[in-house]
Amino acid sequence: MAGFIYLGVGYIGVVLLGAFFLAGVLATSWKRAEKESAVVNDDSQEMRTAGQVFANAGISGVAGLIAMVYPDKVDLFLLMIAAVFSSATADTLSSELGNLYGRKYYNITSFKKDLKGLDGVISLEGTLFGLAGSVLIALIYSVRTGWGHPFWWIIMAGTLGNFSDSILGATLERRRLLKNNAVNFLNTLVAATVIFLFYVVEIW
Protein backbone atom coordinates (compact mmCIF):
# COMPACT_ATOMS: atom_id res chain seq x y z
CA MET A 1 0.00 0.00 0.00
CA ALA A 2 2.80 2.41 0.88
CA GLY A 3 4.44 1.78 -2.49
CA PHE A 4 1.27 2.52 -4.44
CA ILE A 5 0.67 5.67 -2.40
CA TYR A 6 4.24 6.92 -2.88
CA LEU A 7 4.19 6.34 -6.64
CA GLY A 8 0.90 8.17 -6.93
CA VAL A 9 1.15 11.18 -4.62
CA GLY A 10 4.69 11.22 -3.21
CA TYR A 11 6.12 11.02 0.27
CA ILE A 12 3.35 13.04 1.98
CA GLY A 13 0.95 10.17 1.34
CA VAL A 14 3.35 7.77 3.04
CA VAL A 15 3.69 10.19 5.97
CA LEU A 16 -0.10 10.13 6.36
CA LEU A 17 -0.05 6.34 6.28
CA GLY A 18 2.74 6.34 8.87
CA ALA A 19 0.78 8.68 11.14
CA PHE A 20 -2.24 6.38 11.01
CA PHE A 21 -0.07 3.33 11.65
CA LEU A 22 1.75 4.90 14.59
CA ALA A 23 -1.44 6.28 16.16
CA GLY A 24 -3.13 2.92 15.73
CA VAL A 25 -0.26 0.95 17.26
CA LEU A 26 -0.03 3.27 20.26
CA ALA A 27 -3.79 3.28 20.84
CA THR A 28 -4.10 -0.48 20.46
CA SER A 29 -1.19 -1.26 22.79
CA TRP A 30 -2.17 1.33 25.42
CA LYS A 31 -3.46 -0.59 28.49
CA ARG A 32 -4.10 -3.58 26.24
CA ALA A 33 -4.64 -6.06 29.07
CA GLU A 34 -7.24 -3.83 30.67
CA LYS A 35 -9.14 -3.50 27.39
CA GLU A 36 -9.04 -7.22 26.67
CA SER A 37 -10.44 -8.08 30.08
CA ALA A 38 -13.35 -5.68 29.73
CA VAL A 39 -14.29 -5.60 26.04
CA VAL A 40 -17.32 -7.55 24.83
CA ASN A 41 -16.45 -7.82 21.14
CA ASP A 42 -13.91 -10.63 20.64
CA ASP A 43 -12.97 -9.34 17.15
CA SER A 44 -10.95 -6.54 18.69
CA GLN A 45 -8.58 -9.07 20.23
CA GLU A 46 -7.49 -10.64 16.95
CA MET A 47 -3.97 -10.10 15.61
CA ARG A 48 -3.71 -7.70 12.68
CA THR A 49 -3.94 -9.45 9.30
CA ALA A 50 -3.33 -8.58 5.67
CA GLY A 51 -7.10 -8.34 5.26
CA GLN A 52 -7.26 -5.69 7.96
CA VAL A 53 -4.46 -3.75 6.27
CA PHE A 54 -6.39 -3.73 3.00
CA ALA A 55 -9.63 -2.84 4.80
CA ASN A 56 -8.03 0.28 6.29
CA ALA A 57 -5.63 1.29 3.50
CA GLY A 58 -6.99 -0.35 0.35
CA ILE A 59 -8.85 2.73 -0.88
CA SER A 60 -5.72 4.84 -0.42
CA GLY A 61 -3.69 2.33 -2.44
CA VAL A 62 -6.26 2.42 -5.24
CA ALA A 63 -6.21 6.23 -5.15
CA GLY A 64 -2.42 6.14 -5.46
CA LEU A 65 -2.63 3.87 -8.50
CA ILE A 66 -5.23 6.08 -10.19
CA ALA A 67 -3.10 9.16 -9.44
CA MET A 68 -0.32 7.55 -11.47
CA VAL A 69 -2.67 7.40 -14.46
CA TYR A 70 -4.06 10.92 -13.95
CA PRO A 71 -1.15 12.96 -12.52
CA ASP A 72 -2.96 16.22 -13.26
CA LYS A 73 -5.46 15.29 -10.52
CA VAL A 74 -2.88 14.37 -7.90
CA ASP A 75 -4.24 17.04 -5.53
CA LEU A 76 -7.64 15.32 -5.52
CA PHE A 77 -6.21 11.85 -4.92
CA LEU A 78 -3.95 13.12 -2.14
CA LEU A 79 -7.02 14.63 -0.48
CA MET A 80 -8.86 11.32 -0.82
CA ILE A 81 -5.91 9.48 0.73
CA ALA A 82 -5.89 11.96 3.61
CA ALA A 83 -9.63 11.35 4.08
CA VAL A 84 -9.09 7.59 4.17
CA PHE A 85 -6.51 7.87 6.94
CA SER A 86 -8.58 10.50 8.75
CA SER A 87 -11.46 8.02 8.94
CA ALA A 88 -9.27 5.02 9.74
CA THR A 89 -7.45 6.91 12.50
CA ALA A 90 -10.71 8.24 13.94
CA ASP A 91 -12.21 4.76 13.96
CA THR A 92 -9.18 3.19 15.65
CA LEU A 93 -8.77 5.86 18.33
CA SER A 94 -12.47 6.09 19.13
CA SER A 95 -12.72 2.31 19.51
CA GLU A 96 -9.50 1.64 21.39
CA LEU A 97 -9.51 4.66 23.69
CA GLY A 98 -13.28 5.04 23.95
CA ASN A 99 -13.47 1.57 25.48
CA LEU A 100 -10.97 2.70 28.11
CA TYR A 101 -12.10 6.19 28.97
CA GLY A 102 -15.76 6.29 28.03
CA ARG A 103 -18.25 6.75 30.86
CA LYS A 104 -21.59 6.20 29.16
CA TYR A 105 -22.13 4.11 26.05
CA TYR A 106 -24.96 4.42 23.54
CA ASN A 107 -26.15 2.58 20.45
CA ILE A 108 -25.61 5.03 17.59
CA THR A 109 -28.89 4.16 15.86
CA SER A 110 -31.21 4.39 18.88
CA PHE A 111 -29.12 6.49 21.31
CA LYS A 112 -30.20 4.09 24.04
CA LYS A 113 -27.64 2.88 26.57
CA ASP A 114 -25.73 -0.17 25.40
CA LEU A 115 -22.72 -2.30 26.34
CA LYS A 116 -19.28 -0.98 25.53
CA GLY A 117 -17.34 -2.93 22.95
CA LEU A 118 -20.41 -4.02 21.01
CA ASP A 119 -20.62 -3.08 17.33
CA GLY A 120 -22.20 0.32 16.83
CA VAL A 121 -21.79 1.49 20.42
CA ILE A 122 -20.27 4.94 20.93
CA SER A 123 -19.36 7.27 23.78
CA LEU A 124 -18.72 10.98 23.98
CA GLU A 125 -15.12 10.36 24.99
CA GLY A 126 -14.55 7.91 22.15
CA THR A 127 -16.06 10.34 19.66
CA LEU A 128 -13.71 13.08 20.84
CA PHE A 129 -10.69 10.77 20.55
CA GLY A 130 -11.82 9.98 17.01
CA LEU A 131 -12.14 13.67 16.22
CA ALA A 132 -8.60 14.21 17.52
CA GLY A 133 -7.37 11.49 15.14
CA SER A 134 -8.98 13.25 12.18
CA VAL A 135 -7.47 16.56 13.27
CA LEU A 136 -4.03 14.94 13.43
CA ILE A 137 -4.26 13.78 9.81
CA ALA A 138 -5.65 17.15 8.69
CA LEU A 139 -2.77 18.96 10.41
CA ILE A 140 -0.13 16.79 8.73
CA TYR A 141 -1.76 17.30 5.33
CA SER A 142 -2.05 21.08 5.80
CA VAL A 143 1.52 21.56 7.05
CA ARG A 144 2.69 20.14 3.72
CA THR A 145 0.10 21.61 1.34
CA GLY A 146 -1.03 24.83 3.01
CA TRP A 147 -4.00 25.91 5.08
CA GLY A 148 -7.47 26.25 3.65
CA HIS A 149 -10.77 24.47 3.16
CA PRO A 150 -9.19 21.00 2.82
CA PHE A 151 -8.18 21.10 6.49
CA TRP A 152 -11.86 21.15 7.48
CA TRP A 153 -12.88 18.77 4.69
CA ILE A 154 -10.51 16.10 5.98
CA ILE A 155 -11.85 16.42 9.52
CA MET A 156 -15.45 16.25 8.33
CA ALA A 157 -14.77 13.31 6.02
CA GLY A 158 -13.01 11.40 8.78
CA THR A 159 -15.79 12.06 11.26
CA LEU A 160 -18.52 11.04 8.82
CA GLY A 161 -16.55 7.93 7.91
CA ASN A 162 -16.19 7.09 11.59
CA PHE A 163 -19.92 7.54 12.20
CA SER A 164 -20.72 5.40 9.17
CA ASP A 165 -18.55 2.66 10.68
CA SER A 166 -20.63 2.76 13.86
CA ILE A 167 -23.92 2.78 11.94
CA LEU A 168 -22.88 -0.20 9.84
CA GLY A 169 -21.68 -1.91 12.99
CA ALA A 170 -24.98 -1.39 14.79
CA THR A 171 -27.00 -2.67 11.84
CA LEU A 172 -25.38 -4.97 9.30
CA GLU A 173 -22.43 -6.17 11.37
CA ARG A 174 -24.54 -7.09 14.38
CA ARG A 175 -26.78 -9.10 12.08
CA ARG A 176 -23.70 -10.87 10.68
CA LEU A 177 -24.38 -9.47 7.21
CA LEU A 178 -20.99 -7.75 7.17
CA LYS A 179 -17.71 -8.56 8.87
CA ASN A 180 -15.43 -6.04 10.55
CA ASN A 181 -13.02 -5.79 7.62
CA ALA A 182 -15.88 -4.95 5.25
CA VAL A 183 -17.16 -2.28 7.65
CA ASN A 184 -13.69 -0.73 7.90
CA PHE A 185 -13.32 -0.73 4.13
CA LEU A 186 -16.71 0.95 3.69
CA ASN A 187 -16.03 3.65 6.27
CA THR A 188 -12.87 4.68 4.41
CA LEU A 189 -14.82 4.60 1.14
CA VAL A 190 -17.41 6.93 2.67
CA ALA A 191 -14.66 9.34 3.74
CA ALA A 192 -13.04 9.32 0.29
CA THR A 193 -16.43 9.90 -1.35
CA VAL A 194 -17.18 12.84 0.95
CA ILE A 195 -13.87 14.46 -0.02
CA PHE A 196 -14.58 13.86 -3.70
CA LEU A 197 -17.95 15.61 -3.37
CA PHE A 198 -16.39 18.56 -1.51
CA TYR A 199 -13.76 18.82 -4.24
CA VAL A 200 -16.31 18.75 -7.06
CA VAL A 201 -18.46 21.42 -5.41
CA GLU A 202 -15.37 23.60 -4.82
CA ILE A 203 -14.20 23.54 -8.44
CA TRP A 204 -17.70 24.37 -9.64
Salt bridges, closest charged atoms under 4 A:
GLU36 OE2 - ARG32 NE 2.98
GLU96 OE1 - LYS35 NZ 2.82
GLU96 OE2 - ARG48 NH2 3.70
ASP114 OD2 - ARG174 NH2 2.80
GLU202 OE2 - HIS149 ND1 3.54
